[in-house]
Amino acid sequence: MSRVEIGTFFLNFRNPALEYNYLHQPDYMFKYSVLLAWCCAMSLIYLHLLFDDKHNSSGLYFDLLTFVTLSLILLLAWYKKICFWRYSMHCHNYSRLSCALFRMADSLQCSLLKRITVYTYFMITYILIVYMILDNCNEAEFQLAMIESIVYKYEQDAKCFSSWQLSCSVVLIIFMTIIFTRIPFTMKIIASLFISVIYSSIFLFQFDDVINDGGATNPYFPPEYAHLIMIIITLCTLYLQERQAEFNNKINYKWREELLKKQEDARITDQSITILLHNILPAHVVNIYLTSVAKCELYYEDYEMVAVMFASLQNFDLTLPNLHILNDIIVHFDQILYFYREDNLVEKIKIVGCTYMAACGLDLRFSSLISNGTGRGDSVFQEIHRERVSDESAQMANYTLTEKREEVVLVLTTFALDLMRTLWVCKNNYMNLSMDRAVFNADISIGISCGEVMAGVVGASQVHYDIWGNAVNMASRMDSTGVAGEIQVTEETAVILSKYGIECNYRGMTFVKGLGMLPTYFVGITSSFEFVNIGEKSLMSNASNPHSSETST
């Protein structure tokens, strides 16, 4: 795999984007590379001063300029570290100059172009110093002095430079050229090859007398070959060593990027699963599903007061052309549900055909019994309320438990009225389109009931949060026996709505399957889809049914 993704000689990523990101990583070892490069430069300056017999002023000025500029670069790279060493034990307010130097040092670490500029400046400085050392040597004078020492049999005093010291200095330059961190590997190899070839060509072919005068450790081995072999062995050894380090760094970087990508994919997947579960299950059931229900453990809740609503489209044929219209209507209903779901805890239970089922009051604070899958029912509302009391607002604390439970009826009835408004807007929009107006002429009938309900998660795959109880059955009967454009409620629901000032008109005795004849009511709604406020007359005076004597208009 590495051969496919990484080049053979220069070890470059075959993916340009990956190579670009790798090269533009910050170099936190930059200051150490600068320190080594500065030490190498000081060694070369020392050799230049040692072999400069002419004491040329231009060479001295160059050495001084080199020392100052390289020292400034070294100080800039290490200034932040030195300040942290000095003031590490206590807080220190740095000056503006120090902060500016800190930013410049960070910029050098993080910018590939600036690092390459510093690297190139060091390499050019090395080459110029070596050039001046070679330029100070007069080959003719050296040969004349060597001939005179042979003829007159005295030891030669005139030396251009020490060949082995200079070659070792070039080896040190090659070393610094290759090990300088976070520089493109290709650039380092090309620079080291260039220095090796140029030095070998000039040194071996123009200064052979100086080389022969220096001798070799092996008397039977030509000195020029010894110098050349030392350069080649150094270059090859450092190349192989740096190649291994570069290969390891790039493989580790590739694995790290793959790991980060997998972690990001896992995070997105986990977020998508959570969003999907929140669209399927109520918020308080999601965490329980991930821990208990996913292990096929039973989970259920019991509530004493829950408002249940069934809303069905009337005069609407569920055909393939109308499926698009139905989807638009349900989407608008869900958008209305979003505002109720966050604050008022209205939950969408399911959709069956053209019937939209929702409930209000499925809150753990109102649950009288919760099963966590261990086979026993955990304690009632008081224990759960104590766990959540810190999250309750002061306004919520002022309500009594009974008032809060009955309020779910008002909230769900308001939600039902918003659904009727939404359907009216959808009807007008479709009627104004350039299409057959007979395609969409549906209305909605809504049934609402309240009472004790049991809720839970059914199944282990394709799970569904559902509710059961007499209130669910009664809401379904209120919907099936209802009238288009009306909200039909039970007597108990009408009593609760009257407490909040909403008028409920007595419909009469209605046959309910399984229960016989029961009194039912229509919620008072104006033509502009607003609730009709209750009047001074009681519901008893407006109704002929004796069973409704306890209700008020």
KAJO-V748773 format. One record per helix or strand. SS is the DSSP state (alpha for helix, beta for strand). FROM is the first residue (numbers start at 1). LEN is the number of residues. If there is no record, write none. Layout:
ss: {SS/SS}
from: {FROM/FROM}
len: {LEN/LEN}
This chain:
ss: {alpha/beta/beta/alpha/alpha/alpha/alpha/alpha/alpha/alpha/alpha/alpha/alpha/alpha/alpha/beta/alpha/beta/beta/alpha/beta/beta/alpha/alpha/alpha/alpha/beta/beta/alpha/beta/alpha/beta/beta/beta/beta/beta/beta/alpha/alpha}
from: {2/6/13/16/30/57/96/112/139/163/185/208/223/283/293/300/320/346/355/364/367/377/381/394/401/437/443/464/470/487/491/502/504/516/525/531/533/539/546}
len: {4/1/1/8/22/30/15/24/13/17/22/7/58/9/3/15/25/7/6/3/5/2/11/4/32/3/16/5/11/4/9/1/9/8/1/1/1/4/3}
